């Protein structure tokens, strides 16, 4: 037995590269060597103390030169002057800090003024053209959007439906259910109430954890989407139903989920002036095609 072990060790050593054997021998010798002062090893020199922060007064250029600086450079100077003033606490240092702050304030106000002028000369960059602030015009715009939203949802009443998951002990569910019934009356959709206390397998199947949960489903399809968790107002429920229906129908891409009725190709359409995401087919050299969500299992 001992001879077999000896032959195995000898064969292993023969197969090992010479460099590996040399490194192993050096490691073994280093492990046996003594370390420390009493074995005539010079102790390492002490680490030098870390230098203290040097207090340097920032050089503030004339305002004419400061006006040519970029905002990051100005911000860095303001921070340096702030730290210096907070350290020395002199009236002059603090006053210099606030002079720099005043310069930054005036520069920001100048930028805002030029921005307002640019908005007047280029109204397509101004949200007021798509969302007027005047009361009468705003009311008219909201009425127009409501009409477009209502017409779209009514046209989809035979294709989509709403399901509200509830519990018999859920007080919030008793508040949300009449809101869904109003939606049913005005939009002509089918609205269903599911009690997950009686059918707990539905909560597991659809991933429902809180009640009420309102889900939009597409008939004869596995497509579905949660549009409300908890109590939701009627206007918000209608808007979310509209957006979710358009998304599942392929009328909009996910990047356009906040694009309201009548806002397509306008200021509030994220894709109006071209792609903004790498997943947009136009960014890949293709055409912008319908991209309905894939059916979920």
C-alpha positions in Angstrom: 0.0 0.0 0.0 2.8 2.4 0.9 4.6 1.7 -2.3 1.5 2.4 -4.3 1.1 5.8 -2.6 4.7 6.6 -3.1 4.4 5.8 -6.8 1.3 8.0 -7.1 3.0 11.0 -5.4 6.0 10.5 -7.6 3.9 10.4 -10.8 2.0 13.5 -9.7 5.2 15.5 -9.1 6.5 14.4 -12.5 3.4 15.7 -14.3 3.4 19.1 -12.5 5.2 21.9 -14.4 8.5 23.1 -13.2 7.2 26.6 -12.6 4.5 25.3 -10.3 6.9 23.3 -8.3 9.3 26.3 -7.9 6.5 28.5 -6.7 5.4 25.9 -4.2 8.9 25.6 -2.9 9.1 29.4 -2.5 5.8 29.6 -0.7 6.9 26.8 1.7 10.2 28.6 2.5 8.4 31.9 3.0 6.0 30.3 5.5 9.0 29.0 7.6 10.9 32.3 7.6 10.4 34.3 10.8 9.1 37.8 10.6 9.3 40.8 13.0 11.8 43.1 14.6 13.5 40.4 16.7 14.4 38.4 13.6 16.4 41.4 12.2 13.6 42.7 10.0 13.4 46.4 9.7 10.0 47.7 10.8 8.0 49.5 8.2 8.2 53.3 8.4 5.2 55.0 10.1 2.5 56.3 7.9 2.6 60.1 7.4 -0.3 61.9 8.9 -3.0 62.9 6.4 -2.7 66.5 5.4 -5.3 68.8 6.8 -7.6 70.6 4.4 -5.9 73.7 3.2 -7.9 76.8 3.6 -7.7 78.7 0.3 -9.7 81.8 -0.5 -11.4 81.2 -3.9 -10.5 83.7 -6.7 -13.7 85.4 -7.8 -13.3 86.8 -11.3 -15.0 90.0 -12.5 -18.7 89.6 -13.5 -17.9 90.2 -17.1 -15.6 87.1 -17.1 -18.0 85.2 -14.9 -20.7 85.6 -17.4 -18.7 83.5 -19.9 -18.5 80.5 -17.5 -20.6 77.4 -17.8 -23.1 76.6 -15.1 -21.1 73.7 -13.7 -18.1 75.9 -13.3 -20.1 78.6 -11.6 -21.7 76.1 -9.3 -18.3 74.8 -8.3 -17.1 78.3 -7.5 -20.2 79.0 -5.4 -19.6 75.8 -3.4 -15.9 76.7 -2.8 -16.9 80.2 -1.6 -19.6 78.7 0.6 -17.2 76.4 2.3 -14.6 79.2 2.7 -17.1 81.6 4.1 -18.5 79.0 6.5 -15.0 78.4 7.8 -13.6 81.9 8.3 -17.0 83.5 9.1 -16.2 87.0 8.0 -18.6 89.5 6.7 -16.7 90.0 3.4 -16.5 86.2 2.7 -20.2 85.7 3.4 -21.0 88.7 1.3 -19.0 87.4 -1.6 -20.9 84.1 -1.4 -24.2 85.9 -1.6 -22.9 88.0 -4.5 -22.2 84.8 -6.4 -25.7 83.5 -5.5 -27.2 86.7 -6.7 -25.3 86.4 -10.0 -26.7 82.8 -10.4 -30.2 84.0 -9.6 -30.0 86.8 -12.3 -28.6 84.3 -14.8 -31.4 81.9 -14.2 -34.0 84.7 -14.5 -32.4 85.8 -17.8 -32.6 82.2 -19.1 -36.3 82.2 -18.1 -36.9 85.5 -20.0 -35.2 84.2 -23.1 -37.2 81.0 -22.8 -40.4 82.9 -22.8 -39.4 84.8 -25.9 -38.4 81.5 -27.6 -41.9 80.0 -26.7 -43.6 83.0 -28.4 -41.5 82.6 -31.5 -41.9 78.8 -31.6 -45.3 78.0 -30.3 -44.9 74.3 -31.2 -42.5 74.1 -28.2 -45.1 75.6 -25.8 -47.6 73.4 -24.0 -50.1 76.3 -24.0 -50.9 75.6 -27.6 -52.2 72.1 -26.7 -53.4 72.9 -23.1 -54.7 76.4 -22.8 -54.9 78.0 -19.4 -57.9 80.2 -20.0 -60.9 78.9 -18.2 -63.4 78.9 -21.0 -60.9 77.4 -23.5 -59.9 74.8 -21.0 -63.5 73.7 -20.3 -64.1 73.4 -24.0 -61.0 71.3 -24.5 -61.9 69.0 -21.6 -65.4 68.5 -23.1 -63.8 67.6 -26.4 -61.5 65.1 -24.8 -64.4 63.6 -22.8 -66.4 63.1 -26.0 -63.5 61.4 -27.8 -62.9 59.1 -24.8 -66.5 58.2 -24.4 -66.9 57.5 -28.1 -63.8 55.2 -28.1 -64.8 53.3 -25.0 -68.4 52.7 -26.3 -67.1 51.4 -29.5 -65.0 48.9 -27.6 -67.8 47.7 -25.3 -68.2 44.4 -27.1 -64.5 43.6 -27.0 -63.5 44.5 -23.5 -64.9 44.2 -20.0 -64.1 45.2 -16.4 -63.7 42.8 -13.4 -63.6 43.9 -9.8 -62.1 41.6 -7.3 -63.5 42.0 -3.8 -64.1 40.4 -0.4 -67.3 40.3 1.6 -65.5 42.1 4.5 -64.0 44.8 2.3 -65.6 48.2 3.1 -63.7 49.9 0.3 -65.2 47.5 -2.2 -68.7 48.8 -1.4 -67.4 52.3 -2.3 -65.8 51.2 -5.6 -68.5 49.0 -6.9 -71.1 51.8 -7.6 -68.4 53.6 -9.5 -68.0 50.6 -11.8 -71.7 50.4 -12.2 -71.8 54.0 -13.4 -69.1 53.1 -15.9 -71.3 50.3 -17.1 -74.3 52.5 -17.5 -72.4 55.3 -19.4 -70.0 53.1 -21.5 -72.2 50.0 -22.1 -69.4 47.7 -20.9 -69.9 44.4 -19.1 -68.8 44.8 -15.4 -68.4 41.7 -13.2 -67.9 41.4 -9.4 -65.6 38.5 -8.2 -65.6 37.6 -4.5 -62.2 36.0 -3.8 -63.4 34.8 -0.4 -65.7 32.4 -2.2 -63.3 31.7 -5.1 -59.8 32.0 -3.7 -58.3 30.3 -6.7 -59.0 33.5 -8.7 -56.8 35.5 -6.4 -53.9 33.1 -7.1 -54.6 32.9 -10.8 -54.7 36.6 -11.4 -52.2 37.7 -8.7 -54.7 39.7 -6.7 -53.4 40.7 -3.2 -55.5 43.7 -2.2 -59.2 44.5 -2.7 -60.7 46.2 -4.5 -58.6 45.5 -7.6 -60.1 46.5 -10.9 -58.9 44.6 -14.0 -59.5 45.3 -17.7 -59.8 42.1 -19.7 -60.1 41.5 -23.4 -62.8 39.0 -24.3 -61.8 35.7 -26.0 -58.2 36.5 -25.2 -55.7 36.1 -22.4 -54.9 39.8 -22.4 -55.6 41.6 -19.1 -54.3 44.6 -17.2 -54.9 46.0 -13.7 -56.2 49.6 -14.0 -56.9 50.3 -10.3 -55.8 49.0 -6.9 -58.0 50.3 -4.2 -60.7 52.9 -4.6 -60.5 55.0 -7.7 -62.6 58.0 -8.8 -64.8 57.8 -11.8 -62.8 60.2 -14.0 -59.6 58.4 -13.2 -61.2 55.0 -13.8 -62.5 56.2 -17.2 -59.1 57.6 -18.2 -57.2 54.4 -17.2 -59.7 52.2 -19.0 -59.3 54.4 -22.1 -55.5 54.2 -22.0 -55.4 50.5 -21.2 -57.9 49.7 -24.0 -55.8 51.6 -26.6 -52.6 49.9 -25.4 -54.1 46.4 -25.6 -55.7 47.2 -28.9 -52.4 48.2 -30.4 -53.4 51.8 -31.0 -50.6 53.2 -28.9 -47.1 52.1 -27.8 -46.2 51.9 -24.1 -44.3 55.2 -24.5 -47.6 56.9 -25.3 -49.5 55.7 -22.3 -49.9 59.2 -21.0 -51.1 60.6 -24.3 -54.7 61.6 -23.8 -57.5 61.7 -26.3 -56.9 64.2 -29.1 -53.3 64.6 -28.2 -51.8 62.3 -30.8 -49.0 63.9 -32.9 -49.1 66.9 -30.6 -47.1 68.4 -27.8 -48.0 65.7 -25.3 -47.4 62.8 -27.6 -44.0 61.3 -26.6 -43.5 59.9 -30.1 -44.7 62.9 -32.1 -41.3 63.9 -33.4 -39.6 60.6 -33.6 -38.5 57.6 -31.5 -37.4 58.2 -27.9 -36.6 54.5 -27.0 -34.4 51.8 -28.4 -37.4 49.5 -28.6 -39.2 51.8 -31.0 -39.1 50.1 -34.5 -38.2 53.5 -36.1 -35.0 53.5 -34.0 -34.0 50.2 -35.5 -34.7 51.4 -39.1 -38.1 49.9 -39.5 -41.6 51.4 -39.5 -43.7 52.2 -36.5 -46.1 49.3 -36.4 -48.9 48.3 -34.0 -47.5 46.7 -30.9 -50.3 45.2 -28.8 -49.3 43.4 -25.7 -48.6 39.8 -26.1 -51.2 37.5 -24.5 -50.3 36.5 -21.0 -50.6 32.9 -19.8 
